[in-house]
Amino acid sequence: MATLKSNNQSILKKFLLINFIVFLIIGVLTLFYLNTVKPTLIKNKTASHIKIIDNTTQNIERLKIKFSSENIREFLFSTKFLFQSIDRVQIFDSELNLLGDTDTLDLDPSAFSRSLNIIEMSDLNNKNISIDKLNEDKNSFESIEIFDDLKKYSYSPDYGKPLTISKENYDQFFLVTIKNIVSDSQTKGYLAITENANEIKVAIDERRNFIIRTALLVALVILIFSYVLNRYFLKPIKNLVQYTNIIKNKSKEKTNIGNIKKRNDELGKLSNSLDEMTNELNKRISTAENYSTDLLHEIRNPLASLKSASEIISDTNDKSQRNKLIQIVSHDVERIERLITDYSQMLRDEAAISSEKMQKLNLKEIAQSVVDDFNSIYETKKSISIKLKSNGIKNYNILGIENRIEQIIANLLENSISFSKNNQEIIVDISKSKNDKIKLVVADQGSGFSEKDTNKIFDRFYSNRPENFGEHSGLGLNIVKNLVEIHSGEINAYNNKDKGARIEIKFPEA
């Protein structure tokens, strides 16, 4: 049972493990995707920055702008239309001193007051106030950050190429692009472009959140599916496996598959088929065990007789007694042989019938064929006449296996012949009864049955036997009953009013 539980759990574990691996792969691919998205978006921003830097550098060189605070400020003021999409442009000299900043070009006094808070409105018109001082006060923390970046850039192996740096500050995402300004093959200064790129952060966050929500939703679906899979499929399968193991091990442990059998799906059909197969196997096992017990009991008597006769034969010199003993031995051997033969045939029939298919048959034609065969043998041998009656109707259709129907009729005739004397008559009568039944009657003129034995003649090794029982095993009528039941028929035995016995069989009409 522990193994069964382990096997059942392993299916679910394998399922969850596979999904976990898939999740892991998707997670790695997602991280890879997010890591590629960000550089792509930054690269697009950098491209616009480089374009502005190139245009600005060309204008500085074309206008021959000197790298002083006043000239650079005037230049930035005159070309500020170039920087409308940019939050901030800063120009430094070769010594990394800030010369100009677009943040200081806004002449709106309120802008300065918002930025500096300590500068009075009247001070804005005071020409003695240093622009550098304003820049220093307004952009002190950014200048320090930019200065550090500039210093790193100046010593970078990629010096001369645009360098883009991403920065995050107070949930704000910035991109800074730095490049040296070259004039006459010499670096005159540096240009730094700063842009608030929160849309990149938002885009990445949206993608990440979407992926997380999707992953959680898929995980929830998988958990629900796992629950349904375990409850409605794995547990029923476990019960079926447990059921088969109980049968296999002949355990007294009980398991209920009744609920599974009520299902209308494939598992329900499988459960019903398995239950029917099990019942059929148990029935066959029980039948085989009973047959074996009865056969053993039945063989003991002739074996005892055979043993006694064989012992006496060696000690007697009387020829007539010896011949009588030889007849007894022959009779007993024939009896044992017949028992074993019929028993083996019965077991083979049990196995073969399950694979044979039913078809529409004319009972009259089959009966006529069997009757003709028996008449050719017993009219000469015992002067016994077998007649077939059918009320003039041609077709008596039933659903069955042809050779099994022949076997039924043949066994009944053999039984009737065993109890019949010479010059007697056996009647085979076929007719239609009520409720769409086809009736087959075999009646003889023999000794008949005792009233109390009528219901027992179909038992194995029935005891009311003729003197020449050595020709028969006692299984014939039992085999007939089993074959009739397989064909959904009914069989009964009666005594005729005047003389003999009568066997009646009713088959459903096809």
C-alpha positions as CSV (number, residue, x, y, z in Angstrom):
1,M,0.0,0.0,0.0
2,A,2.9,2.3,0.7
3,T,4.2,1.6,-2.8
4,L,0.8,2.4,-4.2
5,K,0.6,5.7,-2.4
6,S,4.1,6.6,-3.5
7,N,3.3,5.8,-7.1
8,N,0.1,7.9,-6.9
9,Q,1.9,10.8,-5.4
10,S,4.7,10.5,-7.9
11,I,2.4,11.3,-10.8
12,L,1.3,14.5,-9.1
13,K,4.9,15.3,-8.1
14,K,6.1,14.8,-11.7
15,F,3.3,17.0,-12.9
16,L,4.2,19.8,-10.5
17,L,7.9,19.3,-11.1
18,I,7.4,19.7,-14.8
19,N,5.4,22.9,-14.3
20,F,8.0,24.2,-11.9
21,I,10.7,23.6,-14.5
22,V,8.6,25.3,-17.1
23,F,8.0,28.2,-14.7
24,L,11.8,28.4,-14.1
25,I,12.5,28.5,-17.8
26,I,9.9,31.1,-18.4
27,G,11.3,33.2,-15.5
28,V,14.8,33.0,-16.9
29,L,13.5,34.0,-20.3
30,T,11.5,36.8,-18.7
31,L,14.5,38.2,-17.0
32,F,16.5,38.0,-20.2
33,Y,13.7,39.8,-22.0
34,L,13.5,42.5,-19.4
35,N,17.2,42.9,-19.4
36,T,17.1,43.3,-23.2
37,V,14.2,45.7,-23.2
38,K,15.8,48.3,-20.9
39,P,19.0,48.6,-23.0
40,T,16.9,48.8,-26.2
41,L,14.8,51.7,-24.8
42,I,18.0,53.4,-23.5
43,K,19.7,53.0,-26.8
44,N,16.8,54.7,-28.5
45,K,17.1,57.7,-26.1
46,T,20.8,57.7,-26.5
47,A,20.4,58.0,-30.3
48,S,18.5,61.3,-29.9
49,H,21.0,62.5,-27.4
50,I,23.9,61.9,-29.7
51,K,22.1,63.7,-32.5
52,I,21.6,66.8,-30.3
53,I,25.3,66.5,-29.1
54,D,26.5,66.4,-32.7
55,N,24.3,69.4,-33.8
56,T,25.5,71.4,-30.7
57,T,29.1,70.5,-31.3
58,Q,28.8,71.6,-35.0
59,N,27.2,74.9,-34.1
60,I,29.9,75.6,-31.5
61,E,32.6,74.9,-34.0
62,R,30.8,76.8,-36.8
63,L,30.2,79.9,-34.7
64,K,33.6,79.6,-33.1
65,I,32.2,79.9,-29.6
66,K,34.8,80.5,-26.9
67,F,34.6,78.3,-23.8
68,S,33.8,81.0,-21.3
69,S,30.8,81.2,-19.0
70,E,29.4,84.3,-20.8
71,N,29.8,83.0,-24.3
72,I,28.5,79.5,-23.5
73,R,25.5,81.0,-21.7
74,E,24.7,83.2,-24.7
75,F,25.1,80.3,-27.0
76,L,22.8,78.1,-25.0
77,F,20.2,80.9,-24.8
78,S,20.3,81.5,-28.5
79,T,20.0,77.8,-29.4
80,K,17.7,76.7,-26.6
81,F,15.1,75.6,-29.2
82,L,17.4,72.7,-30.0
83,F,16.9,71.4,-26.4
84,Q,13.1,71.6,-26.1
85,S,12.9,67.8,-25.7
86,I,15.8,67.7,-23.3
87,D,15.4,68.4,-19.6
88,R,18.9,69.7,-19.1
89,V,22.1,70.5,-21.1
90,Q,25.4,71.3,-19.4
91,I,28.7,72.4,-20.9
92,F,32.0,72.1,-19.1
93,D,35.4,73.3,-20.0
94,S,38.4,71.0,-20.3
95,E,39.1,71.4,-16.6
96,L,35.6,70.1,-15.8
97,N,34.3,73.5,-14.7
98,L,30.6,74.2,-15.4
99,L,30.3,77.0,-18.0
100,G,26.6,76.8,-18.9
101,D,23.4,75.1,-17.8
102,T,20.0,75.3,-19.5
103,D,18.4,75.3,-16.1
104,T,19.6,78.9,-15.6
105,L,18.3,80.2,-19.0
106,D,14.7,80.5,-17.8
107,L,14.3,84.2,-17.1
108,D,11.1,83.7,-15.2
109,P,11.9,85.0,-11.7
110,S,9.5,82.5,-10.1
111,A,11.6,79.7,-11.6
112,F,14.7,81.0,-9.8
113,S,12.8,81.6,-6.6
114,R,11.5,78.0,-6.7
115,S,15.0,76.7,-7.4
116,L,17.0,78.9,-4.9
117,N,14.4,80.0,-2.3
118,I,17.1,82.3,-0.8
119,I,17.5,84.6,-3.7
120,E,15.4,87.8,-3.7
121,M,13.5,89.0,-6.7
122,S,15.5,92.2,-6.8
123,D,18.8,90.3,-6.8
124,L,18.0,88.8,-10.2
125,N,18.7,92.2,-11.8
126,N,21.9,92.7,-10.0
127,K,24.6,92.1,-12.5
128,N,27.2,91.5,-9.7
129,I,25.6,88.1,-9.0
130,S,27.7,85.5,-10.6
131,I,26.0,83.1,-12.9
132,D,28.4,80.4,-11.8
133,K,27.1,81.1,-8.3
134,L,23.5,80.5,-9.4
135,N,24.5,77.4,-11.2
136,E,26.4,76.1,-8.2
137,D,23.5,76.8,-5.8
138,K,20.8,75.4,-8.1
139,N,22.5,72.3,-9.3
140,S,24.9,71.5,-6.5
141,F,24.0,67.7,-6.1
142,E,23.6,67.2,-9.8
143,S,26.9,68.9,-10.5
144,I,28.7,66.7,-8.1
145,E,27.2,63.6,-9.7
146,I,27.9,64.9,-13.2
147,F,31.4,65.8,-12.2
148,D,32.1,62.3,-11.0
149,D,30.8,60.9,-14.3
150,L,32.9,63.4,-16.2
151,K,36.0,62.4,-14.4
152,K,35.4,58.7,-15.1
153,Y,34.7,59.5,-18.7
154,S,37.9,61.5,-19.1
155,Y,39.9,58.4,-18.1
156,S,37.6,55.9,-19.8
157,P,39.1,53.7,-22.7
158,D,36.0,54.7,-24.6
159,Y,37.0,58.4,-24.4
160,G,35.8,60.2,-27.4
161,K,32.7,58.2,-27.8
162,P,29.3,59.1,-26.3
163,L,28.8,57.6,-22.9
164,T,25.2,57.1,-21.5
165,I,24.7,56.6,-17.8
166,S,21.3,55.7,-16.1
167,K,20.5,57.1,-12.7
168,E,17.7,56.7,-10.2
169,N,16.9,59.2,-7.6
170,Y,13.7,59.4,-5.5
171,D,11.9,57.1,-7.9
172,Q,13.0,59.1,-10.8
173,F,14.8,57.6,-13.7
174,F,17.4,59.8,-15.5
175,L,19.6,59.3,-18.5
176,V,22.9,61.2,-18.8
177,T,24.8,61.2,-22.1
178,I,28.4,62.7,-22.0
179,K,30.7,63.5,-24.9
180,N,33.8,65.6,-25.3
181,I,33.7,68.6,-27.6
182,V,36.5,68.6,-30.0
183,S,37.7,71.6,-31.9
184,D,40.9,71.8,-34.0
185,S,41.6,68.2,-32.9
186,Q,41.7,69.2,-29.3
187,T,39.2,68.6,-26.5
188,K,37.8,72.1,-25.6
189,G,35.2,70.9,-23.1
190,Y,32.4,68.4,-22.4
191,L,28.7,68.4,-23.1
192,A,26.3,66.5,-20.8
193,I,22.6,65.9,-21.6
194,T,20.3,64.9,-18.8
195,E,16.8,63.6,-19.5
196,N,14.1,62.4,-17.3
197,A,13.3,58.9,-18.7
198,N,10.6,57.7,-16.3
199,E,8.7,56.3,-19.3
200,I,11.4,53.6,-19.6
201,K,11.0,52.7,-15.9
202,V,7.2,52.7,-16.3
203,A,7.4,50.6,-19.4
204,I,9.7,48.0,-17.7
205,D,7.6,48.1,-14.5
206,E,4.4,47.5,-16.5
207,R,6.0,44.6,-18.3
208,R,7.3,43.1,-15.1
209,N,4.0,43.5,-13.3
210,F,2.2,42.0,-16.3
211,I,4.5,39.0,-16.2
212,I,4.1,38.6,-12.5
213,R,0.3,38.8,-12.7
214,T,0.3,36.3,-15.5
215,A,2.7,34.0,-13.7
216,L,0.5,34.1,-10.5
217,L,-2.6,33.5,-12.6
218,V,-1.0,30.5,-14.4
219,A,0.2,29.2,-11.0
220,L,-3.3,29.4,-9.6
221,V,-4.7,27.6,-12.7
222,I,-2.1,24.9,-12.3
223,L,-2.9,24.4,-8.6
224,I,-6.6,24.2,-9.4
225,F,-5.9,21.8,-12.2
226,S,-3.6,19.7,-10.0
227,Y,-6.4,19.5,-7.4
228,V,-8.9,18.5,-10.0
229,L,-6.4,16.0,-11.5
230,N,-5.7,14.4,-8.1
231,R,-9.3,14.4,-6.9
232,Y,-11.1,13.3,-10.1
233,F,-8.5,11.2,-11.9
234,L,-5.5,10.1,-9.7
235,K,-7.6,9.1,-6.7
236,P,-10.1,7.0,-8.7
237,I,-7.1,5.4,-10.5
238,K,-5.5,4.7,-7.2
239,N,-8.7,3.0,-6.0
240,L,-8.8,0.9,-9.1
241,V,-5.2,-0.2,-8.7
242,Q,-5.9,-0.9,-5.0
243,Y,-9.0,-2.9,-6.1
244,T,-6.9,-5.0,-8.5
245,N,-4.2,-5.6,-5.9
246,I,-6.7,-6.8,-3.4
247,I,-8.0,-9.2,-5.9
248,K,-4.5,-10.3,-6.9
249,N,-3.4,-10.9,-3.3
250,K,-6.8,-12.3,-2.3
251,S,-6.8,-9.8,0.5
252,K,-9.8,-9.3,2.8
253,E,-9.3,-5.5,2.7
254,K,-12.2,-3.7,1.1
255,T,-12.2,-0.8,-1.3
256,N,-15.2,0.9,-2.8
257,I,-15.3,1.6,-6.5
258,G,-19.1,2.0,-6.6
259,N,-18.8,5.8,-6.9
260,I,-16.4,5.4,-9.8
261,K,-18.7,2.9,-11.6
262,K,-21.5,5.6,-11.5
263,R,-19.4,8.0,-13.6
264,N,-20.3,8.4,-17.3
265,D,-16.8,9.0,-18.5
266,E,-14.0,6.6,-19.5
267,L,-13.0,5.9,-15.9
268,G,-16.6,4.8,-15.2
269,K,-16.6,2.5,-18.2
270,L,-13.2,1.1,-17.1
271,S,-14.4,0.5,-13.6
272,N,-17.5,-1.3,-14.8
273,S,-15.5,-3.4,-17.2
274,L,-12.9,-4.2,-14.5
275,D,-15.7,-5.1,-12.0
276,E,-17.4,-7.3,-14.6
277,M,-14.1,-9.0,-15.5
278,T,-13.3,-9.6,-11.8
279,N,-16.7,-11.1,-11.1
280,E,-16.4,-13.3,-14.2
281,L,-12.9,-14.4,-13.1
282,N,-14.1,-15.1,-9.6
283,K,-17.0,-17.0,-11.0
284,R,-14.7,-19.1,-13.3
285,I,-12.3,-19.7,-10.4
286,S,-15.1,-20.8,-8.1
287,T,-16.5,-23.0,-10.9
288,A,-13.1,-24.6,-11.6
289,E,-12.6,-25.2,-7.9
290,N,-16.0,-26.8,-7.5
291,Y,-15.4,-28.8,-10.7
292,S,-12.1,-30.0,-9.4
293,T,-13.6,-31.0,-6.0
294,D,-16.4,-32.9,-7.7
295,L,-14.1,-34.5,-10.2
296,L,-11.8,-35.7,-7.5
297,H,-14.8,-37.1,-5.6
298,E,-16.2,-38.8,-8.7
299,I,-12.9,-40.4,-9.7
300,R,-12.4,-42.0,-6.2
301,N,-15.1,-44.6,-6.7
302,P,-13.9,-46.0,-10.0
303,L,-10.3,-45.8,-8.8
304,A,-11.2,-47.8,-5.7
305,S,-13.1,-50.3,-7.9
306,L,-10.2,-50.5,-10.3
307,K,-7.7,-51.1,-7.6
308,S,-9.7,-53.8,-6.0
309,A,-10.3,-55.6,-9.4
310,S,-6.6,-55.4,-10.3
311,E,-5.6,-57.0,-7.0
312,I,-8.1,-59.8,-7.3
313,I,-7.2,-60.6,-11.0
314,S,-3.7,-61.5,-10.0
315,D,-5.0,-64.0,-7.4
316,T,-7.8,-65.7,-9.3
317,N,-7.5,-68.7,-11.7
318,D,-11.2,-68.7,-12.6
319,K,-11.6,-67.7,-16.2
320,S,-15.2,-66.4,-16.0
321,Q,-14.4,-64.4,-12.8
322,R,-11.2,-63.1,-14.5
323,N,-13.3,-62.0,-17.5
324,K,-15.8,-60.3,-15.3
325,L,-13.0,-58.5,-13.4
326,I,-11.5,-57.4,-16.7
327,Q,-14.9,-56.0,-17.7
328,I,-15.1,-54.0,-14.4
329,V,-11.6,-52.7,-15.0
330,S,-12.4,-51.7,-18.6
331,H,-15.7,-50.1,-17.4
332,D,-13.9,-48.1,-14.7
333,V,-11.1,-47.0,-17.0
334,E,-13.6,-45.9,-19.6
335,R,-15.5,-44.0,-16.9
336,I,-12.4,-42.2,-15.7
337,E,-11.3,-41.4,-19.2
338,R,-14.8,-40.0,-20.0
339,L,-14.7,-37.9,-16.8
340,I,-11.3,-36.4,-17.7
341,T,-12.2,-35.8,-21.3
342,D,-15.5,-34.1,-20.6
343,Y,-14.0,-32.1,-17.8
344,S,-11.2,-30.9,-20.0
345,Q,-13.7,-30.1,-22.8
346,M,-15.8,-28.2,-20.4
347,L,-12.9,-26.0,-19.3
348,R,-11.9,-25.4,-22.9
349,D,-15.5,-24.4,-23.7
350,E,-15.5,-21.9,-20.8
351,A,-12.4,-20.2,-22.3
352,A,-13.5,-20.3,-25.9
353,I,-17.1,-19.1,-25.4
354,S,-15.9,-15.7,-24.2
355,S,-14.2,-15.0,-27.5
356,E,-17.0,-16.3,-29.8
357,K,-19.6,-14.0,-31.2
358,M,-23.3,-14.3,-31.3
359,Q,-25.2,-14.3,-34.6
360,K,-28.7,-14.8,-35.9
361,L,-29.4,-18.6,-36.3
362,N,-32.3,-20.8,-37.4
363,L,-32.8,-23.2,-34.6
364,K,-34.9,-25.6,-36.8
365,E,-32.1,-26.0,-39.3
366,I,-29.5,-26.7,-36.6
367,A,-31.8,-29.2,-34.8
368,Q,-32.6,-31.0,-38.1
369,S,-28.8,-31.4,-38.8
370,V,-28.1,-32.9,-35.4
371,V,-31.2,-35.2,-35.5
372,D,-30.1,-36.5,-38.9
373,D,-26.6,-37.3,-37.6
374,F,-28.0,-39.1,-34.6
375,N,-30.6,-41.1,-36.6
376,S,-27.9,-42.4,-38.9
377,I,-26.1,-43.8,-35.8
378,Y,-28.8,-45.0,-33.4
379,E,-31.5,-46.2,-35.8
380,T,-29.0,-49.0,-36.7
381,K,-27.3,-49.4,-33.3
382,K,-30.3,-49.4,-31.0
383,S,-33.3,-49.0,-33.3
384,I,-34.0,-45.7,-31.6
385,S,-35.9,-43.2,-33.7
386,I,-35.5,-39.5,-33.3
387,K,-38.2,-37.2,-34.8
388,L,-38.3,-33.5,-35.3
389,K,-41.5,-31.5,-35.0
390,S,-41.9,-27.8,-35.9
391,N,-45.6,-27.1,-36.5
392,G,-44.8,-26.4,-40.2
393,I,-43.0,-23.1,-39.4
394,K,-39.7,-22.7,-41.4
395,N,-37.9,-20.1,-39.3
396,Y,-37.2,-20.2,-35.6
397,N,-34.6,-17.5,-35.3
398,I,-32.5,-17.1,-32.1
399,L,-29.3,-15.2,-31.3
400,G,-26.4,-17.6,-30.5
401,I,-23.2,-19.5,-31.3
402,E,-23.9,-22.2,-33.8
403,N,-21.6,-24.9,-32.6
404,R,-22.8,-24.3,-29.0
405,I,-26.4,-24.7,-30.0
406,E,-25.4,-28.0,-31.7
407,Q,-23.7,-29.1,-28.5
408,I,-26.8,-28.4,-26.5
409,I,-29.0,-30.5,-28.7
410,A,-26.4,-33.3,-29.0
411,N,-25.9,-33.5,-25.2
412,L,-29.7,-33.7,-24.6
413,L,-30.1,-36.4,-27.2
414,E,-27.1,-38.4,-25.7
415,N,-28.7,-38.1,-22.3
416,S,-32.1,-39.3,-23.6
417,I,-30.5,-42.2,-25.5
418,S,-28.7,-43.3,-22.3
419,F,-32.1,-43.8,-20.6
420,S,-33.9,-45.2,-23.6
421,K,-34.3,-48.8,-24.5
422,N,-34.3,-50.4,-28.0
423,N,-37.1,-49.5,-30.4
424,Q,-38.1,-46.5,-28.4
425,E,-38.7,-43.0,-29.8
426,I,-37.3,-39.6,-28.9
427,I,-39.1,-36.4,-29.9
428,V,-37.5,-33.1,-30.6
429,D,-40.2,-30.4,-30.7
430,I,-39.6,-26.7,-31.7
431,S,-42.3,-24.1,-31.3
432,K,-43.0,-20.5,-30.4
433,S,-44.2,-19.7,-26.9
434,K,-45.5,-16.6,-25.3
435,N,-43.3,-13.5,-24.7
436,D,-41.4,-14.0,-28.0
437,K,-39.7,-17.2,-26.8
438,I,-38.5,-20.1,-29.0
439,K,-39.1,-23.4,-27.2
440,L,-37.0,-26.5,-27.7
441,V,-38.3,-29.8,-26.2
442,V,-36.5,-33.1,-26.1
443,A,-38.7,-35.9,-24.8
444,D,-37.9,-39.6,-24.4
445,Q,-39.7,-42.8,-23.3
446,G,-37.2,-43.8,-20.7
447,S,-37.5,-44.3,-17.0
448,G,-37.9,-40.5,-16.3
449,F,-36.9,-38.7,-13.1
450,S,-37.9,-39.0,-9.5
451,E,-40.0,-36.0,-8.6
452,K,-37.5,-34.8,-6.0
453,D,-34.6,-35.1,-8.4
454,T,-36.1,-33.0,-11.2
455,N,-34.3,-29.8,-10.1
456,K,-31.0,-31.6,-9.5
457,I,-30.4,-33.3,-12.8
458,F,-28.4,-30.3,-14.0
459,D,-26.0,-30.5,-11.1
460,R,-22.5,-31.8,-11.8
461,F,-22.3,-35.7,-11.5
462,Y,-26.0,-36.1,-11.0
463,S,-26.4,-39.5,-9.2
464,N,-29.5,-41.0,-11.0
465,R,-27.6,-42.6,-13.8
466,P,-28.1,-45.5,-16.2
467,E,-26.3,-48.8,-16.0
468,N,-24.0,-47.9,-18.9
469,F,-22.8,-44.8,-17.2
470,G,-19.3,-45.5,-18.2
471,E,-20.2,-44.0,-21.6
472,H,-21.1,-40.7,-19.8
473,S,-19.4,-38.5,-17.3
474,G,-22.4,-36.9,-15.5
475,L,-21.4,-33.4,-16.8
476,G,-23.5,-33.4,-19.9
477,L,-26.6,-31.7,-18.5
478,N,-24.6,-29.3,-16.4
479,I,-22.7,-28.2,-19.5
480,V,-26.1,-27.8,-21.3
481,K,-27.4,-25.6,-18.5
482,N,-24.3,-23.4,-18.6
483,L,-24.6,-23.0,-22.4
484,V,-28.3,-22.2,-22.2
485,E,-27.7,-19.5,-19.6
486,I,-24.9,-18.0,-21.8
487,H,-27.6,-17.7,-24.6
488,S,-29.9,-16.0,-22.1
489,G,-32.2,-19.0,-22.1
490,E,-34.1,-21.0,-19.5
491,I,-34.0,-24.8,-19.0
492,N,-36.3,-27.1,-17.0
493,A,-36.8,-30.8,-16.6
494,Y,-40.2,-32.6,-16.2
495,N,-41.6,-36.1,-16.3
496,N,-44.0,-37.0,-19.0
497,K,-47.5,-37.9,-17.9
498,D,-47.3,-41.4,-19.3
499,K,-43.7,-42.4,-19.6
500,G,-40.2,-40.9,-19.9
501,A,-38.6,-37.5,-19.3
502,R,-38.8,-34.1,-21.0
503,I,-36.3,-31.3,-21.1
504,E,-37.6,-27.8,-22.1
505,I,-35.4,-24.9,-23.2
506,K,-36.6,-21.4,-24.0
507,F,-34.5,-19.0,-26.1
508,P,-35.2,-15.3,-26.8
509,E,-36.4,-14.8,-30.3
510,A,-34.1,-12.8,-32.5
